[in-house]
Amino acid sequence: MACSSEVADRKIRLFNVMKTFVYLVFTCFISTGAFMGALYSKTPMLLYAVGFGIWALFIWGVYRRMKKNDERRSMERQFSNFMRANRRQQRY
């Protein structure tokens, strides 16, 4: 049986995956509109910049979320190791 912290961690991970998927869908819609608009525009460079810029923002956001999750997992692992060491010292 999973403990409550593992269940909460799974829910957080699932929420992050769903949030990333929603961002991906919005990014696809915005960039598709920008690139299609660039086909018939007199000044397509602005729309190309919007299309590629939205992808850059998406990738940057994914990178930030992954980095934050890695830091959180590292802190949890360090805390777990600290508590395990404290428990061993209290026994002896």
Secondary structure, 3 states (H helix, E strand, C coil): CCCHHHHHHHHHHHHHHHHHHHHHHHHHHHHHHHHHHHHCCCCHHHHHHHHHHHHHHHHHHHHHHHHHHHHHHHHHHHHHHHHHHHHHHHHC
